[in-house]
Amino acid sequence: MTAKSNNDNISFEKALDKLEKVVVSMEDKQLSLDNMMKYFEKGKELSDYCNTKLNEFEKKIEILVRETSEGGEWKSFEKEMNDESFELKNQ
């Protein structure tokens, strides 16, 4: 299972909270090796999800700052990403 499929419906804050709980549980050192591995996998999944969300937020902010500073209009993040991917493929 991927982080995206398991965490699509939760907020960044909720995922970060779950990740913090996983880390605390692992630091407690009371887990068996099997459970430690399960917690590690869950932590990696949550970490990847949070990282993806942060990258999306960063890109949105870059678009908004660029568009606002150029006096342009606000565009949807998805449209901007699709336009940029199309431009990169055709260069």
TIMI-549702 format. One record per residue: residue number from 1; chain; x, y, z of N, C-alpha, C in turn. Coordinates in Angstrom, 2 decimals. Layout:
<rs>
(NUM, 'A', (X, Y, Z), (X, Y, Z), (X, Y, Z))
...
</rs>
This chain:
<rs>
(1, 'A', (0.84, -1.18, 0.00), (0.00, 0.00, 0.00), (0.88, 1.24, 0.00))
(2, 'A', (0.43, 2.26, -0.65), (1.20, 3.49, -0.72), (0.66, 4.52, 0.26))
(3, 'A', (1.49, 5.51, 0.54), (1.08, 6.59, 1.44), (-0.12, 7.32, 0.86))
(4, 'A', (-0.13, 7.52, -0.44), (-1.20, 8.25, -1.09), (-2.54, 7.54, -0.89))
(5, 'A', (-2.58, 6.24, -1.10), (-3.85, 5.53, -1.00), (-4.37, 5.47, 0.44))
(6, 'A', (-3.48, 5.40, 1.41), (-3.91, 5.31, 2.80), (-4.21, 6.66, 3.42))
(7, 'A', (-3.63, 7.73, 2.92), (-3.71, 9.01, 3.60), (-4.39, 10.11, 2.80))
(8, 'A', (-4.96, 9.78, 1.66), (-5.56, 10.80, 0.80), (-6.59, 11.67, 1.51))
(9, 'A', (-7.32, 11.10, 2.42), (-8.43, 11.82, 3.03), (-8.08, 12.50, 4.35))
(10, 'A', (-6.82, 12.53, 4.73), (-6.48, 13.20, 5.98), (-5.69, 14.47, 5.69))
(11, 'A', (-5.78, 15.40, 6.61), (-5.08, 16.66, 6.45), (-3.59, 16.47, 6.73))
(12, 'A', (-2.82, 17.45, 6.29), (-1.39, 17.45, 6.58), (-1.16, 17.40, 8.08))
(13, 'A', (-1.90, 18.20, 8.83), (-1.73, 18.28, 10.27), (-2.02, 16.94, 10.95))
(14, 'A', (-3.06, 16.26, 10.48), (-3.41, 14.95, 11.04), (-2.30, 13.92, 10.74))
(15, 'A', (-1.80, 13.96, 9.52), (-0.72, 13.03, 9.14), (0.53, 13.31, 9.97))
(16, 'A', (0.85, 14.58, 10.17), (2.02, 14.94, 10.96), (1.86, 14.50, 12.41))
(17, 'A', (0.66, 14.64, 12.94), (0.38, 14.20, 14.30), (0.57, 12.68, 14.41))
(18, 'A', (0.05, 11.94, 13.43), (0.23, 10.47, 13.44), (1.72, 10.11, 13.35))
(19, 'A', (2.46, 10.84, 12.51), (3.89, 10.58, 12.37), (4.61, 10.81, 13.70))
(20, 'A', (4.27, 11.88, 14.38), (4.88, 12.17, 15.68), (4.59, 11.05, 16.68))
(21, 'A', (3.39, 10.51, 16.66), (3.03, 9.40, 17.56), (3.82, 8.14, 17.23))
(22, 'A', (4.03, 7.90, 15.94), (4.83, 6.75, 15.52), (6.25, 6.90, 16.05))
(23, 'A', (6.82, 8.08, 15.90), (8.20, 8.33, 16.36), (8.30, 8.13, 17.87))
(24, 'A', (7.35, 8.67, 18.62), (7.36, 8.51, 20.07), (7.28, 7.03, 20.45))
(25, 'A', (6.43, 6.30, 19.77), (6.30, 4.86, 20.05), (7.59, 4.12, 19.76))
(26, 'A', (8.25, 4.50, 18.68), (9.51, 3.84, 18.33), (10.62, 4.21, 19.31))
(27, 'A', (10.63, 5.45, 19.78), (11.66, 5.89, 20.72), (11.48, 5.26, 22.10))
(28, 'A', (10.28, 4.81, 22.40), (9.98, 4.19, 23.69), (10.77, 2.89, 23.86))
(29, 'A', (11.14, 2.27, 22.77), (11.97, 1.05, 22.75), (11.31, -0.16, 23.42))
(30, 'A', (9.99, -0.14, 23.50), (9.29, -1.27, 24.09), (8.65, -2.16, 23.01))
(31, 'A', (8.98, -1.92, 21.76), (8.37, -2.68, 20.66), (9.24, -3.87, 20.28))
(32, 'A', (8.58, -4.92, 19.86), (9.33, -6.06, 19.31), (9.90, -5.64, 17.96))
(33, 'A', (10.82, -6.41, 17.45), (11.43, -6.09, 16.16), (10.38, -6.07, 15.05))
(34, 'A', (9.45, -7.01, 15.08), (8.38, -7.03, 14.08), (7.53, -5.77, 14.15))
(35, 'A', (7.15, -5.39, 15.37), (6.35, -4.18, 15.52), (7.14, -2.93, 15.17))
(36, 'A', (8.42, -2.94, 15.49), (9.27, -1.80, 15.14), (9.29, -1.62, 13.62))
(37, 'A', (9.36, -2.73, 12.90), (9.36, -2.66, 11.44), (8.03, -2.12, 10.92))
(38, 'A', (6.93, -2.56, 11.52), (5.61, -2.05, 11.11), (5.50, -0.54, 11.36))
(39, 'A', (5.99, -0.11, 12.51), (5.97, 1.32, 12.82), (6.87, 2.09, 11.86))
(40, 'A', (8.02, 1.52, 11.54), (8.92, 2.18, 10.60), (8.25, 2.36, 9.24))
(41, 'A', (7.59, 1.29, 8.76), (6.91, 1.36, 7.46), (5.79, 2.41, 7.50))
(42, 'A', (5.03, 2.45, 8.57), (3.96, 3.44, 8.71), (4.55, 4.85, 8.78))
(43, 'A', (5.64, 4.99, 9.51), (6.31, 6.29, 9.61), (6.83, 6.76, 8.26))
(44, 'A', (7.40, 5.86, 7.50), (7.90, 6.20, 6.16), (6.75, 6.63, 5.27))
(45, 'A', (5.66, 5.91, 5.34), (4.46, 6.23, 4.56), (3.95, 7.63, 4.91))
(46, 'A', (3.85, 7.92, 6.19), (3.37, 9.23, 6.63), (4.37, 10.34, 6.28))
(47, 'A', (5.64, 10.04, 6.42), (6.67, 11.01, 6.07), (6.62, 11.36, 4.58))
(48, 'A', (6.45, 10.36, 3.75), (6.34, 10.59, 2.30), (5.11, 11.43, 1.98))
(49, 'A', (4.00, 11.12, 2.62), (2.77, 11.88, 2.41), (2.96, 13.34, 2.81))
(50, 'A', (3.53, 13.57, 3.99), (3.75, 14.94, 4.46), (4.71, 15.68, 3.53))
(51, 'A', (5.75, 15.02, 3.08), (6.70, 15.63, 2.16), (6.03, 16.01, 0.84))
(52, 'A', (5.18, 15.13, 0.33), (4.44, 15.42, -0.90), (3.55, 16.64, -0.72))
(53, 'A', (2.83, 16.67, 0.41), (1.94, 17.81, 0.68), (2.74, 19.11, 0.80))
(54, 'A', (3.87, 19.07, 1.49), (4.70, 20.27, 1.62), (5.20, 20.75, 0.27))
(55, 'A', (5.60, 19.82, -0.59), (6.04, 20.20, -1.93), (4.90, 20.84, -2.73))
(56, 'A', (3.70, 20.30, -2.59), (2.53, 20.88, -3.27), (2.26, 22.29, -2.75))
(57, 'A', (2.32, 22.47, -1.44), (2.09, 23.78, -0.84), (3.14, 24.78, -1.32))
(58, 'A', (4.39, 24.33, -1.35), (5.48, 25.20, -1.79), (5.27, 25.65, -3.24))
(59, 'A', (4.88, 24.73, -4.09), (4.64, 25.06, -5.49), (3.48, 26.04, -5.62))
(60, 'A', (2.42, 25.83, -4.87), (1.29, 26.75, -4.91), (1.71, 28.15, -4.48))
(61, 'A', (2.51, 28.24, -3.45), (2.98, 29.54, -2.97), (3.85, 30.21, -4.04))
(62, 'A', (4.73, 29.45, -4.67), (5.56, 30.00, -5.73), (4.70, 30.56, -6.86))
(63, 'A', (3.69, 29.83, -7.24), (2.79, 30.27, -8.32), (2.08, 31.56, -7.90))
(64, 'A', (1.55, 31.57, -6.68), (0.82, 32.75, -6.22), (1.72, 33.97, -6.12))
(65, 'A', (2.92, 33.80, -5.62), (3.85, 34.92, -5.49), (4.24, 35.43, -6.87))
(66, 'A', (4.56, 34.52, -7.77), (4.96, 34.92, -9.12), (3.82, 35.64, -9.82))
(67, 'A', (2.64, 35.07, -9.77), (1.49, 35.66, -10.45), (1.12, 37.01, -9.84))
(68, 'A', (1.17, 37.10, -8.52), (0.81, 38.34, -7.87), (1.84, 39.43, -8.16))
(69, 'A', (3.12, 39.07, -8.13), (4.16, 40.07, -8.38), (4.16, 40.53, -9.83))
(70, 'A', (3.70, 39.71, -10.73), (3.63, 40.08, -12.14), (2.30, 40.74, -12.48))
(71, 'A', (1.43, 40.87, -11.49), (0.14, 41.49, -11.72), (-0.84, 40.59, -12.44))
(72, 'A', (-0.55, 39.32, -12.48), (-1.41, 38.38, -13.18), (-2.58, 37.93, -12.33))
(73, 'A', (-3.32, 37.01, -12.87), (-4.46, 36.46, -12.17), (-4.06, 35.15, -11.49))
(74, 'A', (-4.81, 34.79, -10.46), (-4.57, 33.53, -9.78), (-5.03, 32.40, -10.68))
(75, 'A', (-4.22, 31.35, -10.73), (-4.55, 30.17, -11.52), (-4.60, 28.96, -10.61))
(76, 'A', (-5.28, 27.93, -11.09), (-5.32, 26.71, -10.29), (-3.96, 26.01, -10.37))
(77, 'A', (-3.57, 25.41, -9.28), (-2.30, 24.71, -9.19), (-2.21, 23.60, -10.23))
(78, 'A', (-3.28, 22.82, -10.37), (-3.26, 21.70, -11.29), (-3.09, 22.17, -12.73))
(79, 'A', (-3.76, 23.25, -13.12), (-3.64, 23.77, -14.47), (-2.21, 24.24, -14.71))
(80, 'A', (-1.64, 24.94, -13.76), (-0.27, 25.44, -13.89), (0.71, 24.28, -14.05))
(81, 'A', (0.53, 23.23, -13.26), (1.42, 22.07, -13.35), (1.28, 21.40, -14.71))
(82, 'A', (0.07, 21.25, -15.21), (-0.14, 20.63, -16.51), (0.47, 21.47, -17.62))
(83, 'A', (0.34, 22.79, -17.54), (0.92, 23.67, -18.54), (2.44, 23.57, -18.53))
(84, 'A', (3.06, 23.54, -17.33), (4.51, 23.45, -17.24), (5.01, 22.11, -17.75))
(85, 'A', (4.32, 21.01, -17.45), (4.76, 19.71, -17.93), (4.68, 19.66, -19.44))
(86, 'A', (3.65, 20.24, -20.01), (3.50, 20.26, -21.45), (4.64, 21.05, -22.08))
(87, 'A', (4.98, 22.21, -21.49), (6.05, 23.03, -22.02), (7.37, 22.29, -21.96))
(88, 'A', (7.66, 21.59, -20.86), (8.92, 20.88, -20.72), (9.04, 19.74, -21.75))
(89, 'A', (7.96, 19.06, -22.01), (7.99, 17.94, -22.96), (8.21, 18.42, -24.39))
(90, 'A', (7.75, 19.64, -24.70), (7.83, 20.14, -26.06), (9.04, 21.00, -26.32))
(91, 'A', (9.96, 21.11, -25.39), (11.16, 21.93, -25.61), (12.27, 21.14, -26.23))
</rs>
